[in-house]
């Protein structure tokens, strides 16, 4: 079976969705510490778990993108002076 590649614009859109979902996940995780209502905290925890699952699925689709950006092994040294 031939694996279809994503078009460039689809890859870009998917990248934006992954970024947005990642930010939402981080916000839900951080806000759990500020919530005192246990029902709301449980709902937020469920959102975190579902978001992690959705991100895994989105990243699997993103592997079909026609381009790759190399990920550096370490960050560049900042220039202070």
C-alpha positions in Angstrom: 0.0 0.0 0.0 1.3 3.4 -1.0 1.7 5.8 1.9 0.4 9.3 0.9 2.4 12.3 1.7 0.8 15.5 3.0 0.8 18.6 0.8 3.0 21.5 2.0 0.1 23.6 3.1 -1.5 20.6 5.0 1.8 20.1 6.8 2.0 23.7 7.8 -1.6 23.7 9.1 -1.0 20.5 11.0 2.1 22.0 12.5 0.1 25.0 13.7 -2.5 22.6 15.2 0.2 20.7 17.1 1.7 23.9 18.4 -1.8 25.1 19.6 -2.6 21.7 21.2 0.8 21.7 23.0 0.1 25.1 24.4 -3.3 24.1 25.6 -1.9 21.0 27.2 0.8 23.0 29.0 -1.8 25.5 30.3 -4.1 22.8 31.6 -1.2 21.1 33.4 -0.1 24.4 35.0 -3.6 25.5 36.0 -4.3 22.3 37.8 -2.1 23.6 40.7 -4.3 26.6 41.1 -7.7 24.8 41.1 -9.2 23.9 44.4 -12.4 22.3 43.1 -11.8 18.6 42.8 -14.4 18.1 40.0 -12.8 20.8 37.9 -9.3 19.4 38.6 -10.5 15.9 37.5 -11.9 17.5 34.3 -8.6 19.2 33.7 -6.7 16.0 34.2 -9.0 14.2 31.8 -8.3 17.0 29.3 -4.5 16.5 29.8 -4.8 12.8 29.1 -6.9 13.3 26.0 -4.6 16.0 24.7 -1.6 13.8 25.1 -3.3 11.1 23.2 -4.4 13.5 20.5 -0.9 14.9 20.2 0.5 11.4 19.7 -1.9 10.8 16.9 -1.2 14.2 15.3 2.5 13.6 15.4 2.0 10.3 13.7 0.2 12.1 10.9 2.9 14.8 10.8 5.5 12.1 10.0 4.0 12.0 6.5 5.1 15.7 5.9 7.1 16.1 2.7 9.8 18.0 4.5 11.8 17.8 7.7 13.6 20.4 9.7 16.8 19.2 11.4 16.6 19.4 15.1 19.9 20.6 16.6 21.4 18.4 19.3 22.3 21.4 21.5 21.3 25.0 21.6 23.7 27.7 20.4 25.7 29.6 22.9 24.1 33.0 23.6 26.2 36.1 22.8 26.4 38.1 26.0 28.7 41.0 24.9 
